[in-house]
Amino acid sequence: MIKRITIWICAAALIPLLAACGSAPSPPPAETPAVPATLYLPGENAIGFTTATVLTDGTPEDIVSWLVREKALPEGSALLDFTIDGDGSCRADMNAAYGASLGQGTSAEYQLLGSLVNTLLTHFEQSEITLTIEGETPATGHNVYDFPLRFFD
């Protein structure tokens, strides 16, 4: 009797193990590709730019979020739309949080625009970018940006 109980217990323990042998292994979790991106960050004392390379998912939205994390763009800034036109030009539509920050003075405006423009132009290998804020032409006390922007020195 004890022998039969022992056999039944062993059989009950082996059945799930044997059943698992025939099943296909689970696929590994999908990994997001790590795409290096060069960020252009405001230079010391608001003079020029420094660069930093980070690993992104390669999307323009993630690249802009890295600029926010690195404090090159103000908290809450986000890319709403990005289009490559195919002729060396692209378009970026930013949210109102980014647009509101542009009127903070000449140096700040230059740094905010340059960080965004240089980062996107470099990463997507374009020569100029047309910028809008929530679909509208950005205007500050210094300029109306109704023209394509090129790389900031």
Number of C-alpha atoms within 10 A of each C-alpha: 6 7 7 9 10 11 12 12 10 11 11 11 11 11 10 10 10 10 9 10 9 8 8 7 8 6 6 6 6 6 7 9 10 11 13 15 24 18 25 26 24 23 14 9 7 12 12 17 18 13 14 11 11 13 14 20 15 16 14 22 16 16 26 23 20 18 23 18 12 16 13 23 25 18 15 11 19 22 19 16 15 18 13 14 11 8 9 13 19 22 18 22 20 22 18 17 16 21 21 14 17 23 16 12 12 13 15 15 17 16 23 23 20 23 26 24 22 24 23 27 19 15 16 16 13 19 18 20 25 19 24 21 19 18 14 13 15 18 15 16 10 11 11 10 15 13 11 13 20 16 18 15 8
